[in-house]
Amino acid sequence: MLRAGIFDLDGTLADTLESMAYVTNVIMKKLQLKTLKVEDFKYYSGEGAHMLIERCLKDAGDPELKYQEEAEKMYRDMFAADPMYKVTHYQGMPETIKALKQRGARLAVCSNKPHPAAVKVIRQMFGEDFDIVLGQSDEIPRKPSPAGPLKIAETFGVLPSECMYVGDTRTDMETGKAAGMYTVGALWGFRDREELLSSGADCIAEKPEDLLKIYEREGI
């Protein structure tokens, strides 16, 4: 029986692809490196700011990563200042979240986005619908470590098996399975069905509204 839902942010709750690409390309220009295609950020993202910048620098002309520390600091600072630029929620997502909450589900976000930016995005887009927002910080290992979702389950007072973990990447599927949670792949996000299923998704949601059916089917 499911009692809680834990959601990834980028590519699951919010379409942040253009936002990440814009900020990163501003940084690449400042460093006099080449800019990168927006679509490529579907694959650069998913494992936190450090890995995103590392992948981008390698493709932008800095294979030795001599700008890693500088670029990562600029990235975090820019997102902390304005995390909402070019960010939109996926169609039907706010309504789905409110419907889950009305059904009594405890709701949380577990993201590899820096914590201050994650909190700002969620509160601006979803108000107080989420009980917990947990972004990347020094205290919690980044996904695919299950530490974040397990901390959320403990705070909610529910078993990991009573949680549905929803995400859109291999990292998310590995996180949910490692935590012992019912793991749902979000097909509207950054990666495809094959990646989600091969990474261990228990099922696939093709659109946000499908999450309601999954919750009802699993007996919340």
C-alpha positions in Angstrom: 0.0 0.0 0.0 1.4 3.4 -1.0 1.2 6.3 1.4 3.7 8.8 0.0 5.1 10.1 -3.2 8.7 11.3 -3.8 9.4 13.2 -6.9 12.5 14.2 -8.9 12.4 17.8 -10.0 14.2 18.4 -13.3 12.4 16.6 -16.1 9.8 15.2 -13.8 7.9 18.1 -12.0 9.4 20.9 -14.1 10.8 21.3 -17.6 14.1 23.0 -16.8 16.0 22.0 -20.0 16.1 25.5 -21.5 17.0 27.0 -18.1 20.0 24.7 -17.6 21.1 25.3 -21.2 20.8 29.1 -21.0 22.8 29.3 -17.7 25.5 26.9 -18.8 26.0 28.6 -22.2 26.3 32.0 -20.5 29.1 30.4 -18.5 30.7 28.8 -21.5 30.8 32.1 -23.3 32.4 33.8 -20.3 35.1 31.1 -20.4 35.5 31.5 -24.2 34.4 27.9 -24.8 31.9 26.8 -27.4 28.1 26.8 -26.6 26.1 23.6 -26.4 22.8 22.4 -27.9 19.7 22.6 -25.7 18.7 19.0 -26.5 22.1 17.7 -25.3 21.2 18.8 -21.7 18.8 15.8 -21.5 21.9 13.8 -21.1 24.2 16.2 -19.4 21.7 16.5 -16.5 20.5 14.0 -13.9 23.5 13.6 -11.5 23.9 17.1 -10.0 25.6 20.3 -10.9 29.2 18.9 -10.6 28.6 16.2 -13.2 26.6 18.5 -15.5 29.4 21.0 -15.6 32.0 18.3 -16.1 30.2 16.9 -19.0 29.6 20.3 -20.5 33.2 21.4 -20.2 34.4 18.3 -21.9 32.1 18.9 -24.9 32.8 22.6 -24.9 36.5 22.4 -25.3 38.0 21.9 -21.8 38.7 18.1 -21.6 41.2 18.7 -18.8 38.5 20.4 -16.7 40.7 23.3 -15.8 37.6 25.5 -15.4 35.5 23.0 -13.4 35.6 24.8 -10.0 35.1 28.3 -11.5 32.3 27.1 -13.8 30.5 25.2 -11.1 30.6 28.1 -8.7 29.1 30.4 -11.4 26.4 27.8 -12.2 25.4 27.6 -8.5 25.5 31.3 -8.0 23.4 32.0 -11.1 20.7 29.5 -10.2 20.6 30.7 -6.6 20.0 34.3 -8.0 17.3 33.3 -10.5 16.3 29.6 -10.6 13.0 30.2 -12.4 14.3 31.6 -15.7 12.7 29.7 -18.6 11.3 27.0 -16.1 7.8 25.7 -16.7 5.8 23.0 -15.1 4.6 20.1 -17.2 1.0 20.2 -18.4 -1.3 18.6 -15.8 1.4 18.3 -13.1 0.0 21.0 -10.6 -3.5 19.4 -10.8 -2.0 15.9 -10.4 0.0 17.0 -7.3 -3.1 18.6 -5.7 -5.2 15.5 -6.4 -2.6 13.2 -4.8 -2.5 15.5 -1.8 -6.3 15.4 -1.5 -6.2 11.6 -1.5 -4.0 11.8 1.6 -0.6 11.2 0.1 2.5 12.7 1.8 4.5 14.4 -0.9 8.2 15.3 -1.2 10.8 16.3 -3.7 14.3 14.8 -3.9 16.5 16.5 -6.4 20.2 16.8 -7.4 19.6 20.5 -8.1 21.3 22.6 -5.4 19.0 22.8 -2.4 18.3 26.6 -2.4 17.3 26.6 -6.1 15.2 23.4 -5.6 13.3 25.0 -2.8 12.7 28.3 -4.7 11.4 26.4 -7.8 9.1 24.1 -5.9 7.6 26.8 -3.7 7.0 29.2 -6.6 5.4 26.5 -8.8 3.6 24.4 -6.3 3.3 26.5 -3.2 3.1 24.3 -0.1 1.8 21.2 -1.8 5.0 19.4 -1.0 5.7 18.6 2.6 9.5 18.2 2.1 11.9 19.6 -0.5 15.3 18.1 -0.5 17.9 19.4 -2.9 21.6 18.6 -3.2 23.7 19.6 -0.2 26.8 18.5 1.7 24.6 16.7 4.3 22.9 14.3 1.9 24.8 12.3 -0.9 23.5 13.0 -4.3 21.4 10.5 -6.2 21.7 7.6 -7.1 22.4 7.2 -3.4 19.1 6.3 -1.7 20.0 8.4 1.4 17.7 11.3 0.4 14.5 9.3 -0.3 15.2 7.1 2.8 15.5 10.2 5.0 12.2 11.5 3.6 10.5 8.1 4.3 11.8 8.2 7.8 10.6 11.7 8.4 7.1 10.8 7.1 7.0 7.7 9.3 6.4 5.3 6.4 8.2 2.3 5.1 10.3 2.7 1.9 7.9 0.1 0.3 5.0 2.5 1.0 6.6 5.2 -1.1 6.3 5.8 -4.9 9.5 7.3 -6.3 8.9 9.2 -9.6 11.7 10.3 -11.9 12.8 10.6 -15.6 16.3 9.2 -15.8 18.5 6.2 -15.1 19.8 7.9 -12.0 16.2 8.2 -10.7 15.3 4.6 -11.4 18.5 3.4 -9.7 17.7 5.7 -6.7 14.2 4.4 -6.2 15.2 0.8 -6.5 18.1 1.2 -4.2 15.7 2.7 -1.6 13.3 -0.2 -1.9 10.5 2.0 -3.3 7.9 1.5 -6.0 9.7 3.2 -8.9 7.9 5.0 -11.7 9.5 6.3 -14.9 8.2 9.6 -16.2 8.1 9.4 -19.9 7.4 13.1 -20.4 10.9 13.9 -19.1 14.4 13.8 -20.5 15.0 10.1 -21.2 13.2 7.4 -23.2 11.2 4.3 -22.2 14.0 1.9 -22.9 16.4 3.6 -20.5 13.8 3.8 -17.8 12.7 0.1 -18.1 16.3 -1.2 -18.4 17.2 0.8 -15.2 14.5 -1.0 -13.2 11.3 1.0 -13.5 8.4 -0.9 -12.0 6.1 0.9 -14.4 6.0 3.8 -16.8 3.7 6.9 -16.6 3.2 8.5 -20.0 1.7 11.7 -18.6 1.4 13.2 -15.2 -2.3 12.2 -14.8 -1.2 8.5 -15.0 0.3 8.9 -11.5 -3.2 9.1 -10.1 -4.2 5.8 -11.7 -0.9 4.2 -10.4 -1.6 5.4 -6.8 -5.1 4.1 -6.9 -4.1 0.8 -8.4 -1.4 0.3 -5.8 -3.9 0.9 -3.0 -3.2 4.3 -1.5 
